[in-house]
Amino acid sequence: MSVQESLYGPQSPGQAFKLDENALVEYIEALEDMTDGAIALDETAGLKQIYRRKNLDSMRLLARYYGGNNS
């Protein structure tokens, strides 16, 4: 998915949370660290893309984010 799609697409995070490109990129970079690279941001030929490199357990990710101990 492109960063532009994530910012300006209908019902996108950028529209829902009124994010600018810098804020969205910061959040994606934080997600990349939190998910050990499962979600990654890559820029090729000036086009920023968001990739899901491996499957995620969404409940585990939320528990980790909110400080839960559901390992």
Secondary structure, 3 states (H helix, E strand, C coil): CEHHHHHHCCCCHHHHCCCCHHHHHHHHHHHHHHCCCCEEEEEECCEEEEEECCCCCHHHHHHHHCCCCCC
